[in-house]
Amino acid sequence: MTSRLRKRLAEERGIALVLSLGTMFVCSAMLIAVVEYSSSSNRGSNRSKAQQAAYGLAEAGVNNAMAVLANPNNNALDHTLLPVRVTTYGSGTTTWSGTFNSQTARWSITSIGEVRNPTGPTATPVRRRIRAQVDVIPTLSQPLNSSAWNYIYSRSVNTPGGCDMTIGQSVMVTSPLLVTGNLCLQNSASLRKGPIYIGGSLTMTNNNTVGLSSDKVSSVAIKNGCSKSSPNAASQNPCTGGAAVNIYADVVTSNPPDIPPPTVEWNAWYANANPGPYYPCTWVSGTPPAFESGDQGVLPNIDYTKRNNSISSVVDLTPATSYSCRTVGGELTWNATTKVLTVNGTMYIDGSAKIENGAVNSYTGFATIYLSGTLLIKNSSMCAEIANGQCSTQNWTSNSRMLVFVAGGNGSNPGHQSQAGAGNGILINSARFQGALYATHGIEIATTSSADGPLDGAPVKLGQSTNSTWPAFTIVPSGMPGNPVAYAEPQPPVYE
């Protein structure tokens, strides 16, 4: 029995099967591990690719937001510009939006990129979120774009055979002059500085002069001839100048250049003036002027039909008490004690305005003020610089201190507009102003008044003892007519 047991234990039959099964088990386990590892690695790689794709879509959302802010037709200070939007691409979607802080002029942009989860159709989509901060800088100044602002520019009122612009009394014009129609000089009026461009004819009635034989103007161009009636009547067509017609210039031609008047973007600035109808004061003290009557609504629902002179009373820019209105885009502040008006940006008042406090006032800053109505400056001065108690051009640097008024009203209309007188958009009466003036209708610089700066009206009326001089303009407020509309400039995004 012992021998039989020993013999059985010594037998090796069936060991190969055991070894084979063991080897197969080990190999199977290794294969499963390899496959699992490979699958896991592949899933991780696919998910990593999905995350990268989602991040790329999120970046695209920020880029979309920046494109909206940088669009020159948009105002980057408009808090309604970036509502929630969803953009679909081939690889997924981007959800992007922004909120604007009106006190810091900063956009907070959020963008979420989303792609399909590669691990399965029921798995949660892969998402990546990006946040970025974008500061916005208001555009307050621009290079001068319209050469019309180098002149007193009198637009024709289409007076057949008559005078589109009349200069009388003892007026001596000491600035470049451009008249699109006929110019008439009366009494002892004279023109003493060129260039002088006249799109119609020049008629002189009483020993008037253009330049002097001892002090010629630079150039004169008169399209339809010139004449004088007293003394020794004479006429020339084409006008060649000289003593016969009292025109003394280095160059006299009959080909005035075609210089169009500046274009006024009324609707653009009604909607985007800051402060203005749709951008109320952020910081307030005292009682600032009203910019609208309150019927215009709020952004983004702009109603241009409300640009209708709805403020019923004349807005007093220099009242007896101080006020301040500031936004991130501009400022209108009046110090009643120092008589200083601080202005920055482009503003819009849907009505008429006046400066009539009987004082020599000054302003600081760089701004354009639009008026649906008319402007009156009476018995007062508004100076860029003051010397010896009055306005002075000696130290006036117009590239850093400039105020422009743009008036669309007509004094022939009743109510508050009538303050400017029939046919006028702007009236300077026993007053002085330093800056630039534009009116859809006439500009009248009345008796004992003066304006230092370019004028653009239909027509320009120059009163007794009026002269006009100003330093050369190269940089002007961004809202100045004739300049490309520009509101604000977004800065590059800063990612959180």
C-alpha atoms as one frame of an Amber mdcrd trajectory, in Angstrom:
protein
   0.000   0.000   0.000   2.819   2.298   0.793   4.475   1.312  -2.430   1.302
   1.983  -4.377   0.936   5.507  -2.787   4.525   6.332  -3.551   4.005   5.312
  -7.146   0.909   7.498  -7.524   2.616  10.524  -6.041   5.480  10.081  -8.422
   3.244  10.182 -11.472   3.210  13.564 -13.517   0.141  13.012 -15.656  -2.184
  16.231 -15.748   0.483  18.717 -14.555   0.648  20.306 -17.989  -3.032  21.174
 -17.818  -2.633  22.818 -14.456   0.333  24.831 -15.671  -1.524  25.835 -18.828
  -4.546  26.959 -16.876  -2.369  28.964 -14.505  -0.482  30.567 -17.346  -3.702
  31.443 -19.149  -5.105  32.966 -15.977  -2.051  35.129 -15.465  -1.984  36.182
 -19.120  -5.672  36.979 -19.083  -5.243  39.128 -15.999  -2.348  40.944 -17.619
  -4.315  41.434 -20.827  -7.285  42.801 -18.939  -4.988  45.151 -17.045  -3.388
  46.311 -20.278  -6.748  46.826 -21.978  -8.140  48.634 -18.947  -5.072  50.842
 -18.747  -5.225  51.553 -22.452  -8.943  52.368 -22.296  -8.459  54.576 -19.244
  -5.587  56.370 -20.938  -7.672  56.852 -24.076 -10.613  58.170 -22.064  -8.315
  60.548 -20.226  -6.837  61.720 -23.503 -10.278  62.264 -25.027 -11.489  64.143
 -21.970  -8.345  66.281 -21.974  -8.997  67.104 -25.612 -12.604  67.932 -24.764
 -11.480  70.247 -21.969  -9.070  71.999 -24.325 -11.837  72.378 -26.888 -14.182
  73.778 -24.220 -11.504  76.257 -23.124 -10.998  77.333 -26.738 -14.733  77.958
 -27.037 -14.679  79.971 -23.808 -11.854  82.087 -25.233 -13.928  82.585 -28.368
 -16.710  83.986 -26.186 -14.363  86.576 -24.682 -13.216  87.461 -28.190 -16.848
  87.862 -29.252 -17.451  90.230 -26.349 -14.345  92.248 -27.215 -15.515  92.519
 -30.827 -18.802  93.996 -29.624 -17.070  96.500 -27.320 -14.550  97.520 -29.995
 -17.168  97.974 -32.736 -17.016 101.704 -33.604 -20.808 101.744 -34.007 -21.188
 100.700 -30.364 -20.599 102.707 -27.229 -18.460 100.605 -24.896 -19.934 102.588
 -21.977 -23.421 101.233 -22.750 -24.221  98.791 -19.947 -26.688  96.889 -22.158
 -24.156  95.860 -24.804 -23.379  92.374 -23.484 -26.523  90.460 -22.558 -26.318
  86.664 -22.349 -25.668  85.216 -25.800 -25.154  81.633 -27.002 -22.971  81.028
 -30.057 -22.950  77.582 -31.681 -19.845  76.194 -33.335 -19.136  72.819 -34.953
 -17.449  71.522 -31.807 -19.865  72.918 -29.222 -21.384  76.129 -27.845 -20.227
  79.287 -26.123 -22.344  81.191 -23.617 -20.985  84.706 -23.043 -22.101  87.909
 -21.350 -20.832  90.941 -19.464 -21.821  93.320 -16.683 -20.684  96.944 -16.568
 -19.649  98.904 -13.467 -20.654 102.506 -14.224 -18.477 103.853 -11.412 -15.216
 102.198 -12.461 -15.873 101.957 -16.230 -15.033  98.252 -16.119 -16.674  95.291
 -17.819 -16.720  91.871 -16.139 -16.999  89.301 -18.901 -17.970  85.647 -18.316
 -17.694  83.010 -21.032 -18.509  79.282 -20.799 -17.391  76.827 -23.473 -19.269
  73.520 -23.654 -18.556  70.353 -25.683 -19.938  66.796 -25.697 -18.471  64.494
 -23.081 -16.486  61.766 -24.916 -17.126  59.181 -22.174 -20.676  58.582 -23.282
 -23.885  60.103 -24.614 -25.451  60.409 -21.165 -22.388  61.911 -19.485 -22.444
  65.539 -18.351 -21.001  67.851 -21.069 -17.483  69.158 -20.551 -17.512  72.859
 -19.600 -14.790  75.476 -19.090 -15.440  78.943 -17.673 -13.324  82.061 -18.261
 -13.686  85.421 -16.523 -12.011  88.607 -17.725 -11.981  92.272 -16.740 -11.989
  94.984 -19.422 -11.427  98.643 -18.588 -12.964 101.268 -20.860 -11.417 104.689
 -21.481 -13.786 107.431 -22.748 -12.681 109.162 -25.945 -12.482 112.847 -25.030
 -10.378 114.224 -27.873  -9.450 113.575 -31.492  -7.291 115.156 -34.193  -9.179
 117.828 -36.130 -10.872 116.133 -39.084 -12.848 118.891 -40.819 -10.878 121.801
 -42.281 -14.082 123.883 -42.136 -13.169 124.612 -38.506 -10.238 126.745 -39.701
 -12.663 129.497 -40.721 -15.589 131.639 -39.888 -17.835 129.528 -42.103 -21.052
 131.178 -43.314 -23.378 128.784 -45.103 -25.611 130.116 -47.851 -29.266 130.804
 -47.084 -30.005 130.873 -50.812 -30.688 134.564 -51.298 -31.087 134.980 -55.088
 -29.007 137.931 -56.230 -28.758 139.215 -52.665 -26.397 138.931 -49.726 -26.026
 135.558 -48.014 -23.700 137.149 -45.477 -23.569 140.846 -44.652 -20.792 142.470
 -42.621 -21.455 146.074 -41.665 -20.699 148.847 -39.228 -17.012 149.020 -38.259
 -16.505 145.273 -38.147 -12.941 144.170 -38.803 -12.705 140.444 -39.416  -9.286
 139.201 -38.351  -9.729 135.493 -39.054  -9.951 133.257 -42.119 -13.394 133.537
 -43.755 -15.378 131.143 -45.951 -18.745 132.170 -47.403 -20.544 129.608 -49.547
 -22.782 132.260 -51.149 -22.631 136.034 -51.731 -20.780 138.339 -49.321 -21.636
 142.025 -48.873 -19.419 144.518 -47.025 -21.100 147.723 -45.842 -20.213 150.886
 -43.915 -16.521 150.591 -42.934 -16.333 146.800 -42.600 -13.058 145.174 -43.635
 -11.411 141.789 -43.934  -7.869 141.715 -42.580  -6.763 138.092 -42.592  -6.762
 135.300 -45.146  -7.424 132.966 -46.624 -10.792 134.332 -47.790 -12.992 132.070
 -49.909 -16.302 133.228 -51.413 -18.484 130.793 -53.325 -20.602 133.586 -54.842
 -19.757 137.252 -55.385 -18.235 140.015 -53.240 -20.020 143.374 -53.133 -18.532
 146.395 -51.349 -20.523 149.609 -50.945 -18.521 152.144 -48.942 -14.777 152.133
 -49.403 -14.502 148.715 -47.785 -11.212 146.860 -48.039  -9.899 143.341 -48.173
  -6.396 143.581 -46.790  -4.305 146.721 -47.082  -1.724 147.752 -49.636   0.773
 147.764 -46.775  -0.540 144.579 -45.144  -1.866 142.111 -47.697  -3.884 139.029
 -46.800  -2.493 135.668 -47.856  -5.061 134.666 -50.478  -8.496 135.530 -51.826
 -10.662 133.295 -54.047 -13.998 134.678 -55.333 -16.007 132.524 -57.719 -18.426
 135.023 -59.295 -16.555 138.311 -59.362 -16.154 141.365 -57.133 -17.337 144.963
 -57.193 -17.309 148.203 -55.225 -19.659 151.150 -55.606 -17.962 153.938 -53.646
 -15.765 155.734 -54.308 -14.989 155.142 -57.988 -17.274 152.220 -58.791 -15.541
 149.218 -60.306 -16.174 145.551 -60.912 -14.171 142.531 -62.006 -15.284 139.094
 -63.178 -13.150 137.148 -62.688 -11.931 139.099 -59.723  -8.239 139.922 -59.982
  -8.028 142.376 -57.073  -5.831 145.407 -56.683  -6.482 149.068 -55.891  -9.422
 149.273 -58.330 -11.558 147.089 -56.074  -9.666 147.550 -52.776  -8.573 143.914
 -52.618  -4.971 143.440 -51.552  -3.741 139.869 -51.403  -0.669 137.865 -52.281
  -2.857 135.588 -54.417  -6.257 136.356 -56.001  -8.117 133.652 -57.931 -11.648
 132.744 -59.023 -11.436 129.130 -57.829 -12.277 128.776 -54.134 -11.627 125.257
 -52.828 -14.545 122.951 -52.119 -14.585 122.724 -48.328 -17.860 121.163 -47.139
 -19.366 122.133 -43.797 -18.897 119.605 -40.981 -21.485 116.853 -40.632 -23.439
 116.853 -37.370 -24.303 113.438 -35.904 -27.407 114.526 -34.012 -28.905 111.098
 -33.359 -25.609 109.466 -32.449 -24.859 112.026 -29.759 -28.434 112.228 -28.522
 -28.197 108.506 -27.822 -24.617 108.431 -26.517 -23.814 111.803 -24.914 -22.348
 111.154 -21.482 -23.806 112.750 -19.457 -26.935 113.064 -21.530 -30.497 111.786
 -21.960 -29.517 108.094 -21.734 -26.504 108.476 -19.421 -27.659 110.270 -16.273
 -25.320 111.698 -13.671 -23.526 109.091 -11.550 -22.165 111.573  -8.995 -24.345
 114.587  -8.227 -24.150 117.673  -6.067 -26.459 120.667  -6.108 -28.993 120.820
  -8.929 -27.354 120.092 -12.276 -29.061 121.077 -15.530 -31.626 118.705 -16.958
 -30.531 116.854 -20.077 -34.022 115.605 -20.954 -37.577 116.039 -19.779 -37.762
 112.352 -18.856 -39.818 111.111 -21.793 -36.976 109.373 -23.644 -37.022 106.002
 -21.855 -33.917 104.028 -20.944 -31.264 101.973 -22.712 -31.307  99.970 -24.854
 -34.644 101.352 -26.070 -33.498 104.573 -27.738 -36.296 106.739 -29.142 -34.910
 109.356 -31.516 -38.323 110.976 -31.876 -37.819 112.281 -28.328 -35.051 114.574
 -29.608 -37.694 117.263 -29.733 -36.774 120.228 -27.506 -38.894 118.774 -24.728
 -37.226 120.744 -21.894 -39.711 123.607 -21.634 -37.539 126.227 -19.898 -34.089
 127.560 -20.758 -31.295 125.679 -18.999 -29.064 128.070 -17.038 -25.467 126.846
 -17.221 -24.175 129.524 -14.790 -26.795 129.938 -12.042 -26.311 131.562  -8.653
 -25.615 128.246  -6.931 -22.997 125.591  -7.639 -23.757 122.175  -9.088 -21.942
 119.105 -10.345 -22.826 116.208 -12.614 -20.180 113.569 -13.306 -20.174 110.231
 -15.070 -17.354 107.937 -16.154 -17.645 109.578 -19.576 -17.867 113.265 -18.781
 -18.518 116.133 -16.423 -20.487 119.360 -16.165 -19.639 121.247 -12.976 -20.253
 124.899 -12.101 -18.557 126.712  -9.237 -20.693 129.766  -8.541 -18.025 131.259
  -6.280 -15.049 131.098  -8.618 -17.216 131.411 -11.769 -15.520 128.360 -13.321
 -17.336 125.845 -15.504 -15.640 122.425 -15.666 -16.528 120.492 -18.802 -15.385
 117.142 -20.156 -16.850 114.771 -22.723 -19.844 115.193 -25.007 -23.161 116.283
 -23.509 -26.643 116.673 -24.945 -29.403 118.962 -23.653 -32.778 118.440 -25.324
 -33.655 122.117 -25.099 -32.084 125.580 -25.002 -29.339 126.946 -22.759 -27.956
 130.286 -21.662 -25.015 131.976 -19.950 -26.349 135.196 -18.490 -24.965 135.876
 -15.034 -23.340 139.222 -15.861 -19.855 137.958 -14.954 -16.552 137.160 -16.590
 -16.625 133.390 -16.361 -14.070 130.824 -17.434 -14.092 127.151 -18.268 -11.635
 124.323 -17.972 -11.674 121.025 -19.813 -12.422 119.633 -23.248 -16.053 119.210
 -24.267 -18.871 119.533 -26.764 -22.380 120.499 -25.652 -25.239 119.710 -28.028
 -28.518 121.611 -27.805 -31.750 120.712 -29.541 -32.684 124.336 -29.031 -30.793
 127.639 -29.046 -27.906 129.213 -27.116 -27.798 132.710 -25.638 -24.703 134.306
 -24.093 -25.676 137.767 -22.868 -23.963 140.437 -20.777 -21.416 137.811 -19.770
 -18.189 136.201 -20.891 -17.172 132.568 -21.096 -13.402 132.513 -21.434 -10.815
 129.835 -21.968  -8.251 132.187 -20.420  -8.658 135.340 -18.346  -6.098 138.136
 -18.107  -6.683 141.526 -16.462 -10.301 140.654 -15.824 -11.245 139.726 -19.385
 -10.892 136.950 -21.943  -7.418 136.613 -23.412  -6.090 134.568 -26.319  -2.470
 135.103 -25.309  -2.106 131.964 -23.177  -4.988 129.965 -24.593  -3.855 126.500
 -25.653  -6.883 125.235 -27.522  -5.464 121.689 -27.744  -5.992 121.263 -24.010
  -8.865 123.655 -23.243 -11.797 123.796 -25.622 -15.572 124.191 -25.410 -17.846
 123.639 -28.418 -21.558 124.443 -28.591 -23.729 122.835 -31.280 -27.243 124.286
 -31.526 -30.012 122.861 -33.686 -32.821 125.262 -32.739 -34.255 128.323 -34.460
 -35.049 131.584 -32.688 -37.981 132.077 -35.036 -39.765 129.351 -33.072 -41.811
 130.288 -29.986 -40.978 129.429 -26.409 -37.463 128.937 -25.106 -35.916 128.869
 -28.584 -36.919 132.483 -29.245 -34.172 133.766 -26.900 -31.702 133.730 -29.828
 -33.760 136.004 -32.090 -35.433 135.302 -35.406 -33.490 132.975 -37.661 -30.689
 132.378 -35.144 -29.516 129.272 -33.397 -26.901 131.152 -31.349 -26.856 134.762
 -30.165 -23.844 136.421 -28.494 -25.164 139.760 -27.214 -22.938 142.235 -25.346
 -20.818 139.231 -24.482 -17.670 137.333 -25.351 -17.016 133.657 -25.949 -13.854
 131.644 -26.519 -14.338 128.298 -28.211 -16.173 126.984 -31.284 -19.809 127.519
 -32.265 -22.000 125.623 -34.728 -25.653 126.347 -35.485 -28.020 124.730 -37.938
 -29.442 128.214 -38.422 -27.810 131.599 -37.919 -25.066 132.671 -35.536 -25.243
 136.320 -34.565 -22.346 138.066 -32.862 -24.231 141.219 -31.940 -23.219 144.731
 -30.908 -20.111 145.048 -28.708 -19.649 141.290 -28.744 -16.880 139.027 -29.907
 -16.172 135.349 -30.414 -12.640 133.990 -30.332 -12.863 130.795 -32.329 -14.374
 129.305 -35.465 -18.029 129.847 -36.266 -20.294 127.813 -38.524 -23.780 129.112
 -39.153 -26.405 129.707 -41.823 -25.505 132.509 -42.002 -22.957 134.070 -39.666
 -23.878 137.633 -38.695 -21.085 139.806 -37.347 -22.095 142.949 -35.438 -20.463
 146.241 -34.649 -16.806 146.327 -33.582 -16.474 142.574 -33.759 -13.263 140.739
 -34.344 -12.375 137.115 -34.046  -9.033 135.431 -33.502  -8.001 132.079 -32.133
  -5.017 129.768 -31.839  -4.634 126.999 -34.405  -6.735 123.893 -33.736  -5.161
 120.461 -34.205  -6.799 118.502 -31.352 -10.520 118.980 -30.688 -13.233 117.448
 -28.471 -14.427 114.109 -29.821 -18.022 115.287 -30.213 -17.067 118.148 -32.523
 -19.093 118.051 -35.776 -17.102 116.707 -38.696 -15.110 114.251 -36.602 -15.675
 110.489 -36.769 -18.012 109.409 -34.007 -16.001 107.788 -31.212 -17.326 107.069
 -27.746 -14.853 104.978 -25.765 -11.973 102.560 -26.211 -11.926  99.143 -24.502
  -8.556  98.003 -23.191  -7.157  94.462 -23.599  -8.862  91.903 -21.329  -7.235
  90.872 -18.070  -8.059  87.250 -17.241  -8.842  86.263 -13.667
